[in-house]
Amino acid sequence: MRIFLAGATGVIGRRLLPLLLAQGHQVTGTSRTFEGAARVTAAGATGIRLDMFDRAAVTEALAAAAPDAVIHQLTALAAGSSADNARIRVDGTRNLVDASRTAGVGRMIAQSIAWAYQAGDTSADESTPLDLTADEPRATTVLGVQALENAVAETPDHVVLRYGTLYGPGTWYAPNALMSTRLRAGELAANDAVSSFLHIEDAARTALLALDWPSGTINIVDDEPAPAHAWVPVFAQALGAPAPARSTGRAGWERGARNAKARALGWAPRHPSWRDGFHTGPE
């Protein structure tokens, strides 16, 4: 199959690329930089430097690649800006979907998130509405997710993967990354806020599997939604750092998500719980 991998040098894309190549797929992979495109080419794919906000360039790239499927793994997280990430979800996705339709692409796999649901007391499933009445700054994220998912749904066959909070090498939960810095600075609360995690390896592997899945929106999270007072001490132990004192309180949307729909498709995470996953070393 000819695959257009948008975001081939991102935290998921760079793990997904070798999986696609190992399955015999012909991959065109994008990067924001010429250096990144060169790394994609060196890995055995066709690397191209592409500005996803340049509609004409995106249209030209899709026409040249003539893919059977597009895998959308675009993010803008390096600076930790929700506005930047929302822009790539809104404008970058719009350009990618329009270019794909012009090129006659019938299938798209796209990365979304599993913590954009409205408030509730139990873990959310895919029928739970998005939190469209959220206040800022959360509204920027949720409306970006809505725009991405609505655009992707214009593709005849599409799978939206609502990933849990990513952890593992290269993520914000890696040693010396954002969350470990927050932990050591005393800025990470061990409260009642529930998260659903997903190891980065499972995220990449699932994007490959989704090429054969029926259209739909699917939570891709591990088996154990957990309050921060449960997972933060384990995270701290994995880093060799002191854990904060337990506290209380959570926002209504901090509820976690369920993976029953993915399980029904035969999916299973190789890292079923953050309890073990936090202690997994570098790949």
C-alpha positions as CSV (number, residue, x, y, z in Angstrom):
1,M,0.0,0.0,0.0
2,R,1.2,3.6,-0.7
3,I,1.1,5.5,2.6
4,F,1.4,9.3,3.1
5,L,2.6,9.8,6.7
6,A,2.1,13.4,7.8
7,G,4.3,14.0,10.7
8,A,6.9,11.2,10.1
9,T,9.5,12.7,12.4
10,G,7.2,13.3,15.3
11,V,7.2,11.3,18.5
12,I,4.7,8.8,17.1
13,G,5.6,9.1,13.4
14,R,9.3,8.2,13.9
15,R,8.2,5.0,15.6
16,L,5.4,4.3,13.1
17,L,7.6,4.7,10.0
18,P,9.7,1.5,10.5
19,L,6.6,-0.5,11.3
20,L,5.0,0.6,8.0
21,L,8.2,-0.2,6.1
22,A,8.5,-3.6,7.7
23,Q,5.0,-4.5,6.4
24,G,6.1,-3.6,2.9
25,H,4.3,-0.4,2.5
26,Q,5.7,2.4,0.3
27,V,5.8,5.5,2.5
28,T,6.1,9.2,1.8
29,G,6.8,10.9,5.0
30,T,6.7,14.6,5.8
31,S,8.8,16.7,8.1
32,R,8.9,20.4,8.9
33,T,12.6,20.5,8.2
34,F,15.0,19.4,5.5
35,E,17.0,17.5,8.1
36,G,13.9,15.6,9.2
37,A,13.0,14.8,5.6
38,A,16.6,13.4,5.1
39,R,16.2,11.2,8.1
40,V,12.9,9.8,6.6
41,T,14.7,9.1,3.3
42,A,17.6,7.4,5.1
43,A,15.1,5.1,6.9
44,G,13.9,3.8,3.5
45,A,10.9,6.0,2.8
46,T,10.5,9.1,0.6
47,G,11.1,12.1,2.8
48,I,9.7,15.5,1.9
49,R,10.0,18.8,3.7
50,L,6.4,20.2,3.9
51,D,4.8,23.2,5.5
52,M,1.3,21.9,6.4
53,F,-0.1,25.5,6.4
54,D,0.9,25.9,2.7
55,R,-2.3,24.7,1.0
56,A,-0.8,24.7,-2.5
57,A,2.3,22.8,-1.3
58,V,0.2,20.2,0.5
59,T,-2.0,19.7,-2.5
60,E,1.0,19.2,-4.8
61,A,2.6,16.8,-2.3
62,L,-0.5,14.6,-2.1
63,A,-0.9,14.6,-5.9
64,A,2.7,13.5,-6.4
65,A,2.5,10.8,-3.8
66,A,-0.8,9.4,-5.0
67,P,-1.3,7.4,-1.7
68,D,-3.8,4.8,-1.0
69,A,-4.1,6.0,2.6
70,V,-3.0,9.0,4.7
71,I,-1.9,8.7,8.3
72,H,-2.2,12.1,10.1
73,Q,0.2,12.3,13.0
74,L,0.7,16.1,13.0
75,T,1.2,17.9,16.3
76,A,2.9,21.1,17.4
77,L,3.9,20.3,21.0
78,A,7.5,21.2,21.3
79,A,6.8,24.6,22.8
80,G,4.0,23.3,25.0
81,S,1.5,25.7,23.4
82,S,-2.2,24.5,23.1
83,A,-2.8,27.3,20.6
84,D,-0.1,26.1,18.3
85,N,-1.4,22.5,18.6
86,A,-4.9,23.7,17.9
87,R,-3.8,25.5,14.8
88,I,-2.2,22.4,13.3
89,R,-5.4,20.4,14.2
90,V,-7.6,23.0,12.5
91,D,-5.7,24.5,9.6
92,G,-3.2,21.7,9.0
93,T,-5.9,19.1,9.0
94,R,-8.1,21.1,6.7
95,N,-5.3,21.4,4.2
96,L,-4.5,17.7,4.5
97,V,-8.1,16.5,4.1
98,D,-8.8,18.8,1.2
99,A,-5.6,17.8,-0.6
100,S,-6.4,14.1,0.1
101,R,-9.8,14.4,-1.4
102,T,-8.4,16.2,-4.5
103,A,-5.9,13.4,-4.9
104,G,-8.7,10.8,-4.6
105,V,-7.5,9.3,-1.3
106,G,-10.2,7.2,0.2
107,R,-8.8,6.4,3.6
108,M,-7.3,8.4,6.5
109,I,-6.1,7.5,10.0
110,A,-5.8,10.5,12.3
111,Q,-4.5,11.2,15.8
112,S,-6.9,12.7,18.3
113,I,-7.1,12.7,22.1
114,A,-9.2,10.9,24.8
115,W,-9.4,13.8,27.3
116,A,-11.7,16.2,25.4
117,Y,-14.9,14.7,26.8
118,Q,-17.4,16.7,28.8
119,A,-17.6,16.4,32.6
120,G,-18.7,13.2,34.3
121,D,-18.2,10.9,37.2
122,T,-17.1,7.8,35.3
123,S,-14.6,7.1,32.5
124,A,-15.8,8.2,29.1
125,D,-16.6,6.1,26.1
126,E,-16.8,7.2,22.4
127,S,-20.5,8.1,22.8
128,T,-19.7,10.7,25.4
129,P,-20.0,14.2,23.9
130,L,-17.0,16.5,23.6
131,D,-16.7,19.3,26.1
132,L,-17.8,22.0,23.7
133,T,-18.9,24.4,26.4
134,A,-15.5,24.4,28.1
135,D,-13.9,27.7,29.2
136,E,-10.5,28.8,28.0
137,P,-7.8,27.7,27.8
138,R,-9.4,24.2,27.5
139,A,-11.8,25.4,24.8
140,T,-9.0,26.0,22.4
141,T,-8.0,22.3,22.7
142,V,-11.5,20.9,22.5
143,L,-12.6,23.0,19.5
144,G,-9.3,22.1,17.8
145,V,-10.2,18.4,18.3
146,Q,-13.7,18.9,17.0
147,A,-12.4,20.6,13.9
148,L,-9.9,17.8,13.2
149,E,-12.4,15.0,13.7
150,N,-15.1,16.7,11.6
151,A,-12.7,17.3,8.8
152,V,-11.3,13.8,8.8
153,A,-14.8,12.4,8.8
154,E,-15.2,13.8,5.3
155,T,-12.9,11.1,4.0
156,P,-15.0,8.1,2.9
157,D,-13.1,5.6,5.1
158,H,-11.6,7.1,8.3
159,V,-10.4,6.1,11.7
160,V,-9.9,8.7,14.4
161,L,-7.7,7.4,17.2
162,R,-8.4,9.2,20.5
163,Y,-5.1,8.5,22.2
164,G,-4.7,8.6,25.9
165,T,-2.0,10.6,27.6
166,L,1.2,9.5,25.9
167,Y,4.2,8.4,28.0
168,G,7.5,6.7,27.3
169,P,10.7,7.8,25.5
170,G,10.4,11.1,23.7
171,T,7.2,12.2,25.5
172,W,6.6,14.8,28.2
173,Y,6.8,11.9,30.8
174,A,10.3,10.9,29.8
175,P,13.1,11.5,32.3
176,N,14.1,15.2,32.3
177,A,11.1,16.1,30.2
178,L,8.2,18.5,31.1
179,M,6.3,16.3,33.6
180,S,9.4,15.1,35.4
181,T,10.5,18.8,35.7
182,R,7.1,19.7,37.1
183,L,7.3,16.8,39.6
184,R,10.6,17.9,40.9
185,A,9.5,21.5,41.1
186,G,6.5,20.5,43.2
187,E,4.0,21.5,40.5
188,L,2.5,18.0,40.0
189,A,-0.5,17.4,42.2
190,A,-1.4,13.9,43.5
191,N,-5.1,14.6,43.6
192,D,-8.3,13.0,42.3
193,A,-7.9,13.9,38.6
194,V,-8.3,10.8,36.5
195,S,-6.0,10.1,33.5
196,S,-5.9,7.4,30.9
197,F,-2.4,6.7,29.7
198,L,-1.0,5.1,26.6
199,H,2.6,4.0,26.0
200,I,4.1,5.6,22.9
201,E,4.9,2.1,21.5
202,D,1.2,1.2,21.6
203,A,0.3,4.5,19.9
204,A,2.5,3.8,16.9
205,R,1.5,0.1,16.6
206,T,-2.2,1.1,16.7
207,A,-1.9,3.5,13.8
208,L,-0.5,0.6,11.7
209,L,-3.4,-1.7,12.8
210,A,-6.0,0.9,12.1
211,L,-5.3,0.7,8.4
212,D,-7.5,-2.4,8.5
213,W,-10.1,-1.2,10.9
214,P,-13.7,-0.1,10.0
215,S,-14.4,3.6,10.0
216,G,-15.1,5.3,13.3
217,T,-13.7,7.0,16.4
218,I,-12.0,4.8,18.9
219,N,-10.4,5.4,22.4
220,I,-6.9,4.1,22.4
221,V,-6.0,4.0,26.1
222,D,-4.5,1.4,28.5
223,D,-6.6,-0.7,30.8
224,E,-6.3,1.3,34.0
225,P,-7.8,4.9,34.2
226,A,-6.3,6.2,37.4
227,P,-6.5,9.2,39.8
228,A,-3.3,11.2,40.1
229,H,-2.9,10.1,43.8
230,A,-2.4,6.6,42.4
231,W,-0.2,7.2,39.4
232,V,2.0,10.2,40.5
233,P,3.8,8.2,43.3
234,V,4.6,5.4,40.8
235,F,5.8,8.0,38.3
236,A,8.0,9.6,41.0
237,Q,9.4,6.2,42.0
238,A,10.3,5.4,38.4
239,L,12.2,8.7,38.3
240,G,13.8,8.3,41.7
241,A,12.1,11.5,42.9
242,P,10.1,12.2,46.0
243,A,6.3,12.0,45.5
244,P,4.1,14.9,46.5
245,A,1.6,14.6,49.4
246,R,-1.8,13.3,48.5
247,S,-4.4,16.1,47.8
248,T,-8.0,16.2,46.7
249,G,-10.1,17.7,43.9
250,R,-10.4,17.3,40.2
251,A,-12.0,19.1,37.3
252,G,-15.2,17.4,36.0
253,W,-13.6,16.5,32.7
254,E,-10.6,14.8,34.4
255,R,-12.4,11.4,34.2
256,G,-10.4,9.1,32.0
257,A,-11.6,7.0,29.1
258,R,-12.5,3.3,28.4
259,N,-11.0,1.1,25.7
260,A,-13.9,-1.4,25.3
261,K,-14.5,-0.5,21.6
262,A,-10.9,-1.0,20.7
263,R,-10.8,-4.3,22.7
264,A,-13.9,-5.5,20.6
265,L,-11.8,-5.0,17.5
266,G,-9.2,-7.4,18.9
267,W,-6.8,-4.6,20.1
268,A,-4.8,-5.0,23.3
269,P,-2.1,-2.7,24.6
270,R,1.3,-4.3,25.1
271,H,1.6,-1.9,28.1
272,P,-1.7,-2.5,29.8
273,S,-0.9,-0.3,32.8
274,W,1.2,2.7,33.6
275,R,2.1,0.8,36.8
276,D,4.6,-1.3,34.8
277,G,5.0,1.1,31.8
278,F,6.5,3.9,33.8
279,H,9.3,1.6,34.7
280,T,10.0,0.6,31.1
281,G,13.4,1.9,30.0
282,P,14.4,3.6,26.8
283,E,13.7,1.7,23.6
